[in-house]
């Protein structure tokens, strides 16, 4: 069961921390804004999934989605620098946590 404010990542890597049993067929996440253990897909992630990344809130997550919609997706992680609100410092924090 989910309550308001919880996030569920579908098709993404498991969050770090205690391993929850289940193969994704109805298992519940452990909320708390945990960061993803593996790279998040820039071309498939939702606003909620992008919001789990460090320095990315709902507004910046929407900018990322708007960019991918306008440009037909990301061909490389480096394109993230072209998104409004992503500077060198934020890009450095994100580049190993995302994939095209």
Secondary structure as GFF3:
##gff-version 3
##sequence-region A 1 100
A	DSSP	beta_strand	40	41	.	.	.	ID=ss1
A	DSSP	alpha_helix	47	50	.	.	.	ID=ss2
A	DSSP	alpha_helix	58	71	.	.	.	ID=ss3
A	DSSP	three_ten_helix	77	82	.	.	.	ID=ss4
A	DSSP	alpha_helix	88	94	.	.	.	ID=ss5
A	DSSP	beta_strand	98	99	.	.	.	ID=ss6
###
